[in-house]
Amino acid sequence: MPPDFDLQAEAHKLFSLHSFNPIDEGIEELSIGWVHTEDPKAHSFTDPSTCWHERYLVFSLRRDQRKIPAALLKEHFEKACEKYLSENPGLSKVNKQRKEELKELVRQQLLAKTLPDPKVYDAVWDTEANVLTFTTLSPKTIELFEDFFKKTFDSLRLVAFHPYARAMNCLDDFGKYQLAKANKAGGDNFLELIQENQWIGTDFMLWLLYQTMNEASEYQVSQPGPAVAGDIFVGYIDDRVVLTGNGENGLQMITVNGPQDRFHEVKSALQGHKLVTEATIHLEAADSHWNLTLKGNLFHFASFSCPAVKLEKDNTTDERMEREAVFFERMAVLEKGLQLFDSLFAIFLKLRLGSDWSTWEERIIEWHQ
C-alpha cells in the first residue's frame, strides 16, 4: 500500500532521524543508518533534493562494523592474564571476575585499534509505481534492510515481488482469472504463494530453453515502459543453467556454465527429471544488450547487467544537471530491461495458462528426450 502521509515532505526528515552515525574515531562495534547514494560519507538529509529525483526516492543503507578475530582476542587475553599473574606473584591463577574484566579491557583496546568495515547497499523507490528496488540478494542483508526500513517508516511494510505477484502484474483481467485458477496455494499468504507456485519459474525457464534452441527467439514488447509497444526484441538463455532434483543421496544440484551449443548436459539432466531453477537470460533490442541471472523460486535478478549510459556534454554543462541526466538515463535503461523481461514473461504466461499448453509440453519433452 502507498504511504498515507506526504512522502515528499517527510522522507528526508525520517532519514535524518535514522541517519548513519560514523564510528571511525570511537570504539563502537556497530553503526547502521541511511546515507546518500552518491556519497556514502554524507549522512545529512536536511536538503530534500539529496534523495529525491522527481518520482524516485534514492537512498542507501550503510552498515559499519568492527570485528576482532577470535584467535587474536584469545592471544591478547592470555598475555593479559600472564602479565596480571606476574604482577601479582602471590596468586596462582586469575579469578573469574578478574578474567572477565581483563577480557573486556583487551577487547576495548583491540577495538580502538580496529577500523570498522563499511558496507553500503543502495535502494531506489519508484513512488508512483510503489516499487522499491534493493541492490543485494543476501537474505541477512535483505532482513536488515526490511527491519531498518520498518523502523524508519513505521506505518509501511515491504512485500516481496514474488513470481505469482509479478505474473499478476503482467496479465490482463482474463489472464489473472486463469492464473488464479492455476494457483496451487490455499490462500493469500505470500510465503505459501511462493512455495506452492514454483512451477511458474521452472516452467518459464524450461519453455525459454526450448525457445532458445528451436525458435527465432524474437518477441514483441507488450508491457508498459520506455520501449514502444510492438517493437521486436530478442530473448534467450545462455552461459549458466542450474537444475535441481532428487538424486541417489538426496537433493542434487547440477550447474552448467559457459556458452551453450545444443545444451547436451542440460538435456541429460532434464531426462533425469531435474527442474530448471536458475538461468542467465539475455535480452537484446536494437544495439542494446541486457543480461540477468534469474533465480526462479523468488524471481530475484542476480548480476543484472544493463547497457552503459553515454551522455554528450560540453563545457557549459552544469555538474548537478549532468548527474541528474545520468541518473534518469540509467533508470530508463534499467526500466527498459525490466519491460523486455516482463514482455517475455507475459508471452510465456499466455501460453502456459492457455488451453494449448499440453501441446507445448509434448514438444518440450520430445526436444529433451
C-alpha positions as CSV (number, residue, x, y, z in Angstrom):
1,M,0.0,0.0,0.0
2,P,1.2,3.6,-0.7
3,P,2.0,5.8,2.3
4,D,-0.9,7.6,3.9
5,F,1.3,10.7,4.5
6,D,3.2,13.2,2.4
7,L,6.3,11.2,1.5
8,Q,7.8,14.1,-0.5
9,A,7.7,16.3,2.6
10,E,8.5,13.7,5.3
11,A,11.1,11.3,3.8
12,H,14.2,13.5,4.4
13,K,13.0,14.1,8.0
14,L,12.7,10.4,8.7
15,F,16.0,9.7,7.0
16,S,17.6,12.4,9.3
17,L,16.2,10.7,12.4
18,H,17.8,7.4,11.4
19,S,20.8,8.6,9.6
20,F,24.2,6.9,9.8
21,N,26.5,7.8,12.7
22,P,30.2,7.4,11.9
23,I,32.3,5.3,14.4
24,D,35.7,5.8,12.9
25,E,37.0,7.7,15.8
26,G,35.5,5.6,18.6
27,I,35.4,2.0,19.7
28,E,31.7,1.3,18.9
29,E,31.3,-2.1,17.3
30,L,28.4,-1.4,15.0
31,S,26.6,1.5,13.4
32,I,23.7,1.3,10.9
33,G,21.9,4.2,9.2
34,W,20.9,6.0,6.0
35,V,23.5,7.8,3.8
36,H,23.5,9.5,0.4
37,T,23.7,7.1,-2.6
38,E,26.1,9.5,-4.5
39,D,28.3,9.9,-1.4
40,P,28.2,7.2,1.3
41,K,30.2,9.5,3.6
42,A,27.3,12.1,3.6
43,H,24.5,11.4,6.1
44,S,22.7,14.8,6.4
45,F,19.3,14.9,4.8
46,T,18.4,18.5,5.7
47,D,18.1,19.2,1.9
48,P,15.3,17.1,0.4
49,S,17.0,17.2,-3.1
50,T,19.7,14.9,-1.8
51,C,17.4,11.9,-2.0
52,W,14.6,13.0,-4.5
53,H,14.8,12.7,-8.3
54,E,11.3,13.6,-9.3
55,R,9.3,10.5,-8.6
56,Y,12.3,8.5,-7.4
57,L,13.5,8.4,-3.8
58,V,17.1,7.3,-3.8
59,F,19.0,6.3,-0.6
60,S,21.5,3.9,0.8
61,L,21.8,1.8,4.0
62,R,25.3,1.9,5.5
63,R,26.5,-0.7,8.0
64,D,29.9,-0.3,9.6
65,Q,31.2,-3.0,11.9
66,R,34.4,-3.6,13.8
67,K,35.3,-7.3,14.1
68,I,38.1,-8.8,16.2
69,P,39.2,-12.2,15.1
70,A,38.6,-14.8,17.9
71,A,42.2,-16.1,17.7
72,L,43.6,-12.6,18.1
73,L,41.3,-11.8,21.1
74,K,42.3,-15.1,22.7
75,E,46.1,-14.4,22.2
76,H,45.9,-11.0,23.7
77,F,43.7,-12.1,26.6
78,E,46.2,-14.9,27.5
79,K,49.0,-12.4,27.5
80,A,47.0,-10.0,29.8
81,C,46.4,-12.9,32.2
82,E,50.1,-13.8,32.2
83,K,51.0,-10.2,32.9
84,Y,48.5,-9.9,35.7
85,L,49.9,-13.0,37.4
86,S,53.5,-11.8,37.0
87,E,52.4,-8.5,38.7
88,N,50.7,-10.5,41.5
89,P,53.2,-13.3,42.4
90,G,51.0,-14.3,45.4
91,L,48.3,-15.6,43.0
92,S,48.4,-19.0,41.3
93,K,45.5,-18.2,38.9
94,V,43.2,-15.4,37.8
95,N,39.8,-15.5,39.4
96,K,36.7,-15.5,37.3
97,Q,35.7,-11.9,37.9
98,R,39.2,-10.6,37.1
99,K,39.2,-12.7,33.9
100,E,36.0,-11.1,32.7
101,E,37.5,-7.6,33.5
102,L,40.7,-8.4,31.6
103,K,38.8,-9.9,28.6
104,E,36.7,-6.7,28.3
105,L,39.7,-4.5,28.7
106,V,41.6,-6.4,26.0
107,R,38.5,-6.3,23.7
108,Q,38.2,-2.5,24.2
109,Q,41.9,-2.0,23.4
110,L,41.7,-4.1,20.2
111,L,38.5,-2.3,19.1
112,A,40.3,1.0,19.4
113,K,43.0,-0.3,17.0
114,T,40.5,-1.8,14.5
115,L,38.9,0.2,11.7
116,P,35.3,-0.5,11.0
117,D,34.4,-2.4,7.8
118,P,31.9,-0.3,5.8
119,K,29.1,-1.9,3.7
120,V,26.7,0.2,1.6
121,Y,23.5,-1.0,0.0
122,D,21.6,1.2,-2.5
123,A,17.9,1.4,-2.9
124,V,15.6,3.2,-5.5
125,W,12.0,3.7,-4.6
126,D,9.7,4.5,-7.6
127,T,7.0,6.3,-5.5
128,E,4.5,6.3,-8.4
129,A,4.7,2.6,-9.2
130,N,5.2,1.9,-5.5
131,V,8.1,-0.4,-6.2
132,L,11.4,-0.4,-4.2
133,T,14.5,-2.0,-5.8
134,F,17.3,-3.1,-3.5
135,T,20.8,-4.0,-4.7
136,T,21.6,-7.2,-2.9
137,L,20.2,-10.7,-2.7
138,S,21.8,-11.6,0.6
139,P,18.9,-12.9,2.9
140,K,20.6,-11.4,6.0
141,T,21.1,-8.0,4.4
142,I,17.5,-8.0,3.0
143,E,16.2,-8.7,6.5
144,L,18.4,-6.0,7.9
145,F,17.1,-3.5,5.3
146,E,13.5,-4.5,5.9
147,D,13.9,-4.1,9.7
148,F,15.5,-0.7,9.3
149,F,13.0,0.5,6.7
150,K,10.2,-0.5,9.1
151,K,11.9,1.4,11.9
152,T,12.1,4.5,9.7
153,F,8.7,4.3,8.0
154,D,6.8,2.6,10.9
155,S,3.4,2.7,9.0
156,L,4.8,1.0,5.9
157,R,5.7,-2.6,5.1
158,L,7.8,-4.1,2.3
159,V,6.3,-7.1,0.5
160,A,8.4,-9.3,-1.8
161,F,7.6,-9.0,-5.5
162,H,7.4,-12.8,-5.9
163,P,6.7,-14.8,-9.1
164,Y,2.9,-15.0,-8.6
165,A,2.7,-11.3,-7.9
166,R,4.8,-10.5,-10.9
167,A,2.7,-12.7,-13.1
168,M,-0.5,-11.0,-11.9
169,N,1.2,-7.7,-12.8
170,C,1.8,-8.8,-16.4
171,L,-1.7,-10.2,-17.2
172,D,-5.0,-8.7,-18.3
173,D,-8.2,-9.4,-16.4
174,F,-8.8,-12.8,-18.1
175,G,-5.2,-13.8,-17.6
176,K,-5.5,-13.0,-13.9
177,Y,-8.6,-15.2,-13.8
178,Q,-6.7,-18.0,-15.5
179,L,-3.7,-17.6,-13.1
180,A,-6.0,-17.7,-10.1
181,K,-7.4,-21.0,-11.3
182,A,-3.9,-22.4,-11.7
183,N,-2.8,-21.1,-8.2
184,K,-1.8,-24.0,-6.1
185,A,-1.7,-22.0,-2.8
186,G,-4.6,-22.3,-0.4
187,G,-4.6,-18.6,0.5
188,D,-3.1,-15.2,0.0
189,N,-0.1,-15.7,2.3
190,F,2.9,-14.7,0.3
191,L,5.2,-17.5,1.6
192,E,2.6,-20.1,0.5
193,L,2.1,-18.3,-2.9
194,I,5.9,-18.7,-3.4
195,Q,6.3,-22.2,-2.2
196,E,3.2,-23.7,-3.9
197,N,3.7,-22.0,-7.2
198,Q,7.3,-22.8,-8.0
199,W,6.1,-24.1,-11.4
200,I,5.9,-20.5,-12.6
201,G,9.7,-20.2,-12.5
202,T,10.7,-23.7,-13.5
203,D,8.2,-23.9,-16.4
204,F,9.1,-20.4,-17.6
205,M,12.8,-21.2,-17.9
206,L,12.2,-24.6,-19.4
207,W,10.0,-23.0,-22.1
208,L,12.7,-20.4,-22.7
209,L,15.3,-23.1,-23.1
210,Y,13.2,-24.8,-25.7
211,Q,12.6,-21.5,-27.5
212,T,16.3,-20.7,-27.4
213,M,17.2,-23.9,-29.2
214,N,14.2,-24.3,-31.5
215,E,12.7,-20.9,-32.4
216,A,13.8,-17.5,-33.6
217,S,13.8,-16.0,-30.1
218,E,12.2,-12.9,-31.4
219,Y,9.3,-11.4,-29.4
220,Q,7.2,-8.2,-29.3
221,V,7.1,-5.6,-26.5
222,S,3.7,-5.9,-24.7
223,Q,4.3,-4.4,-21.3
224,P,4.4,-0.7,-20.4
225,G,7.7,1.1,-20.2
226,P,10.2,3.2,-22.3
227,A,10.2,0.8,-25.3
228,V,7.5,1.2,-27.9
229,A,4.7,-1.4,-27.8
230,G,5.1,-3.9,-30.7
231,D,8.9,-3.3,-31.0
232,I,10.8,-6.5,-31.7
233,F,13.4,-7.8,-29.2
234,V,15.4,-11.0,-28.7
235,G,15.3,-13.1,-25.5
236,Y,17.3,-16.3,-24.9
237,I,19.1,-18.4,-22.3
238,D,22.9,-18.9,-22.4
239,D,26.0,-19.0,-20.2
240,R,24.6,-20.5,-17.0
241,V,21.8,-23.0,-16.2
242,V,21.2,-24.6,-12.8
243,L,18.9,-27.7,-12.4
244,T,17.7,-29.2,-9.2
245,G,16.1,-32.5,-8.3
246,N,16.3,-35.7,-6.2
247,G,19.4,-37.8,-6.6
248,E,20.7,-41.0,-5.0
249,N,21.9,-39.1,-2.0
250,G,19.1,-36.6,-1.6
251,L,18.7,-33.2,-3.3
252,Q,21.1,-32.8,-6.2
253,M,22.1,-29.6,-8.0
254,I,23.7,-29.5,-11.4
255,T,25.3,-26.3,-12.7
256,V,26.1,-25.9,-16.4
257,N,28.4,-22.9,-17.1
258,G,29.7,-21.4,-20.2
259,P,28.3,-20.7,-23.7
260,Q,26.0,-23.5,-24.8
261,D,25.8,-25.2,-28.1
262,R,23.0,-27.8,-28.0
263,F,22.5,-27.9,-24.2
264,H,23.5,-31.5,-24.1
265,E,24.3,-31.5,-20.4
266,V,21.1,-29.7,-19.6
267,K,19.0,-32.1,-21.7
268,S,20.7,-35.0,-19.9
269,A,19.7,-33.5,-16.5
270,L,16.1,-32.9,-17.7
271,Q,15.9,-36.6,-18.7
272,G,16.8,-37.3,-15.1
273,H,13.7,-35.3,-14.0
274,K,15.7,-32.3,-12.8
275,L,14.0,-28.9,-12.9
276,V,15.5,-25.7,-14.2
277,T,15.8,-23.4,-11.1
278,E,18.2,-20.8,-12.3
279,A,19.4,-19.5,-15.7
280,T,21.1,-16.5,-17.3
281,I,18.7,-14.7,-19.6
282,H,19.9,-12.3,-22.4
283,L,17.7,-9.6,-23.8
284,E,18.6,-7.6,-26.9
285,A,16.9,-4.6,-28.5
286,A,18.5,-2.7,-31.4
287,D,22.1,-2.3,-30.3
288,S,21.4,-2.7,-26.6
289,H,22.0,-5.8,-24.5
290,W,20.8,-6.8,-21.0
291,N,21.5,-10.0,-19.1
292,L,20.5,-11.3,-15.7
293,T,20.6,-14.5,-13.8
294,L,17.1,-15.4,-12.8
295,K,16.6,-17.3,-9.6
296,G,13.3,-19.0,-10.3
297,N,11.9,-19.6,-6.8
298,L,11.7,-15.9,-5.9
299,F,12.4,-14.2,-9.3
300,H,15.4,-12.5,-7.9
301,F,17.6,-10.9,-10.5
302,A,21.3,-11.6,-9.9
303,S,24.1,-9.7,-11.8
304,F,21.6,-7.6,-13.7
305,S,23.8,-6.0,-16.4
306,C,22.5,-3.1,-18.4
307,P,23.8,-1.1,-21.4
308,A,26.3,1.6,-20.5
309,V,25.0,5.1,-20.2
310,K,26.7,7.6,-22.5
311,L,25.8,11.3,-22.4
312,E,27.2,14.1,-24.5
313,K,28.4,17.1,-22.6
314,D,30.3,20.3,-23.2
315,N,32.0,22.9,-21.0
316,T,28.7,24.7,-20.3
317,T,27.1,21.6,-18.7
318,D,26.2,22.1,-15.1
319,E,27.6,19.3,-12.8
320,R,24.3,18.8,-10.9
321,M,22.3,18.7,-14.1
322,E,24.7,16.2,-15.6
323,R,24.3,13.9,-12.5
324,E,20.5,14.2,-12.9
325,A,20.7,13.4,-16.6
326,V,22.9,10.3,-15.9
327,F,20.5,9.1,-13.2
328,F,17.4,9.4,-15.4
329,E,19.2,7.7,-18.3
330,R,20.2,4.9,-16.1
331,M,16.7,4.5,-14.8
332,A,15.3,4.5,-18.3
333,V,17.8,1.7,-19.4
334,L,17.0,-0.3,-16.2
335,E,13.2,0.0,-16.7
336,K,13.5,-0.9,-20.4
337,G,15.3,-4.1,-19.5
338,L,12.6,-4.9,-16.9
339,Q,10.0,-4.1,-19.6
340,L,11.5,-6.6,-22.0
341,F,11.7,-9.2,-19.3
342,D,8.1,-8.7,-18.4
343,S,7.0,-8.8,-22.0
344,L,8.8,-12.2,-22.4
345,F,7.3,-13.4,-19.2
346,A,3.8,-12.3,-20.3
347,I,4.2,-14.3,-23.6
348,F,5.0,-17.4,-21.6
349,L,2.1,-16.9,-19.2
350,K,-0.4,-16.6,-22.1
351,L,0.8,-19.9,-23.4
352,R,1.2,-21.6,-20.0
353,L,-2.3,-20.7,-18.9
354,G,-3.9,-21.3,-22.3
355,S,-5.7,-24.4,-23.5
356,D,-2.8,-25.4,-25.8
357,W,-0.2,-25.8,-23.1
358,S,-0.3,-29.6,-23.3
359,T,0.8,-29.5,-26.9
360,W,3.7,-27.3,-25.9
361,E,4.6,-29.7,-23.1
362,E,4.8,-32.6,-25.6
363,R,7.1,-30.5,-27.9
364,I,9.4,-29.7,-25.0
365,I,9.5,-33.3,-23.7
366,E,10.2,-34.6,-27.2
367,W,13.1,-32.0,-27.6
368,H,15.0,-33.1,-24.5
369,Q,14.4,-36.8,-24.7
